[in-house]
Amino acid sequence: MIVGHVTGAYGIQGWIRVRPYSAQADALLNAKTWWLEKSGLPKQDAEVMQSKGHSGDVVARLTGVADRNAAEALKGNVVYISRKHFPALDDDEFYWVDLIGASVENLQGEQLGVVADMMDNGAHPILRVAMPAQEAGQGAEGKPASQPELLIPFVGQFVKTVQQAEKKIIVDWGLDY
């Protein structure tokens, strides 16, 4: 499962900085093998020598990454780990990665789009919903709108149900918000 991406080097001794896709990076911190993938190239195994949390990110030292230049070369890689390293969840909990690709519908039955990403603004998570092309609208001079997405706070006031099995999220949100 995709759990984050490499944002660059950390220090001069070959450590990398990884931006996790969840607030708790337990799975990243506990896994001893990661898989890295960049721009459609085959995944490569990465043995984790050390890892720790740092300012909301994870910093890690990987086998074979000896200096800052080697660490910088990994920037942009997506990080995968085995699902078996994920901590168990309660019945009403789910991982953000499981929401990516879910369809989003409002209480009126209108399709708002598909979850493209999740982000955290510090107060609460936010759904980034990619809108269908016909809903995105036109910008100036007939060009496509620059941001065909909705940002929906992932709080009970707006998110009414998450149907994981159906990959569907029902929200109290309008197309014109």
matplotlib code that plots the C-alpha trace (Angstrom):
import matplotlib.pyplot as plt

x = [0.0, 1.2, 1.9, 4.0, 6.5, 10.1, 10.5, 14.3, 17.4, 17.7, 21.2, 24.4, 24.7, 22.2, 18.9, 15.8, 12.7, 9.3, 5.9, 3.5, -0.1, -1.5, -1.2, 0.2, 3.1, 3.2, 3.2, 6.2, 8.1, 7.5, 8.2, 11.7, 11.2, 9.8, 9.3, 10.2, 8.8, 9.4, 7.6, 6.4, 9.8, 9.8, 9.6, 12.8, 13.3, 14.6, 15.8, 15.2, 18.2, 16.7, 13.6, 12.0, 9.4, 10.5, 8.2, 5.3, 7.5, 9.5, 13.2, 14.9, 18.3, 18.1, 20.7, 22.9, 22.1, 25.4, 25.3, 23.2, 23.5, 22.2, 19.3, 18.4, 18.3, 15.4, 13.3, 9.9, 9.7, 6.4, 6.8, 4.9, 4.8, 3.0, -0.5, 0.6, 2.6, -0.6, -1.9, -5.4, -8.4, -11.6, -14.9, -15.5, -11.9, -10.2, -6.9, -6.7, -5.1, -8.4, -10.4, -8.3, -10.4, -13.7, -16.6, -18.1, -21.8, -23.9, -27.2, -29.1, -27.5, -25.3, -21.9, -19.2, -16.2, -13.6, -11.2, -7.8, -6.0, -6.3, -4.5, -4.3, -4.6, -3.8, -7.3, -8.8, -8.3, -9.6, -10.8, -9.4, -12.1, -11.3, -14.5, -15.7, -14.6, -18.1, -18.4, -15.0, -16.3, -14.4, -11.9, -11.0, -11.0, -12.6, -9.6, -10.3, -10.7, -7.3, -8.6, -11.2, -11.4, -13.4, -11.9, -14.3, -13.4, -13.4, -15.6, -18.9, -20.7, -20.0, -19.0, -22.1, -21.1, -18.1, -19.0, -15.7, -16.9, -18.7, -15.8, -18.4, -18.5, -21.8, -21.3, -23.5, -21.9, -23.1, -21.6, -21.6, -19.7]
y = [0.0, 3.5, 5.3, 8.4, 9.9, 11.0, 14.8, 14.9, 14.3, 14.8, 15.8, 14.7, 11.0, 9.6, 9.9, 10.6, 12.6, 10.9, 12.7, 10.1, 10.1, 9.7, 11.6, 8.5, 7.0, 3.8, 1.6, 3.4, 3.4, -0.4, -1.8, -2.9, -3.2, -0.5, -0.4, 2.7, 3.6, 6.7, 7.7, 4.2, 2.6, -0.9, -0.8, -1.3, -2.9, -0.7, -2.1, 0.3, 0.6, 3.2, 5.4, 8.0, 10.7, 14.3, 17.3, 15.4, 13.5, 10.3, 10.4, 7.1, 5.6, 3.0, 0.3, 1.5, 5.2, 6.5, 10.2, 13.3, 13.0, 9.4, 10.5, 13.5, 11.1, 9.3, 12.5, 12.0, 8.2, 6.9, 4.7, 1.4, -1.0, -4.3, -4.0, -6.5, -3.7, -1.5, -1.4, -3.0, -0.6, -0.4, -0.9, 2.8, 3.6, 3.4, 4.4, 7.4, 5.4, 3.3, 6.4, 7.4, 6.6, 6.5, 8.2, 11.2, 11.9, 14.5, 14.1, 15.1, 12.2, 14.4, 12.9, 15.4, 13.4, 11.0, 11.3, 12.2, 12.8, 13.5, 16.3, 17.6, 21.3, 20.8, 21.2, 18.2, 16.2, 17.4, 15.4, 16.5, 15.6, 15.6, 16.8, 15.3, 17.2, 18.5, 20.0, 21.6, 24.5, 26.8, 29.4, 32.6, 32.4, 29.0, 27.2, 24.6, 25.9, 25.8, 23.9, 21.3, 20.0, 20.4, 20.6, 19.1, 19.1, 15.5, 16.1, 14.7, 17.9, 17.3, 13.7, 11.6, 8.1, 6.2, 3.0, 1.3, -1.8, 0.3, 2.8, 5.6, 8.6, 10.5, 14.2, 17.2, 19.4, 21.2, 21.5, 25.3, 25.4]
z = [0.0, -0.7, 2.6, 1.6, -0.7, -0.4, -0.2, -0.1, 1.9, 5.7, 6.8, 5.1, 6.1, 3.6, 5.5, 3.6, 4.6, 3.9, 4.0, 5.3, 4.0, 7.5, 10.8, 12.5, 10.7, 12.7, 9.7, 8.2, 11.4, 12.1, 8.6, 7.9, 4.2, 2.0, -1.8, -3.7, -7.1, -9.2, -12.5, -13.5, -13.1, -11.4, -7.6, -5.8, -2.4, 0.4, 3.7, 6.5, 8.9, 11.1, 11.1, 13.4, 13.4, 12.8, 12.6, 11.2, 8.7, 8.9, 8.5, 7.6, 6.8, 4.1, 3.2, 0.3, 0.7, 2.0, 1.5, 0.8, -3.0, -2.9, -0.6, -2.9, -5.9, -4.2, -4.0, -5.7, -5.0, -3.7, -0.6, -0.4, 2.6, 3.1, 4.6, 7.4, 9.0, 9.5, 13.0, 13.5, 13.3, 15.2, 13.3, 12.8, 11.6, 8.3, 6.7, 4.5, 1.7, 1.6, 0.8, -2.3, -5.3, -3.4, -5.2, -3.3, -3.5, -1.7, 0.2, -3.0, -4.9, -7.0, -7.9, -6.7, -7.9, -6.6, -3.7, -5.2, -1.9, 1.8, 3.6, 7.1, 7.9, 11.6, 12.8, 10.8, 7.7, 4.3, 1.4, -2.0, -4.4, -8.2, -9.9, -13.2, -16.2, -17.0, -13.5, -13.4, -15.6, -17.8, -16.8, -18.7, -22.5, -22.6, -21.0, -18.4, -14.8, -13.0, -9.9, -10.8, -7.2, -4.1, -0.6, 1.9, 5.6, 6.9, 9.9, 11.0, 10.1, 6.4, 6.0, 6.8, 5.9, 4.6, 2.9, 2.5, 0.8, -1.9, -2.0, -1.5, 0.7, 1.4, 2.3, 3.1, 0.5, -2.6, -6.1, -5.6, -2.3]

ax = plt.figure().add_subplot(projection="3d")
ax.plot(x, y, z, "-o")
ax.set_aspect("equal")
plt.show()
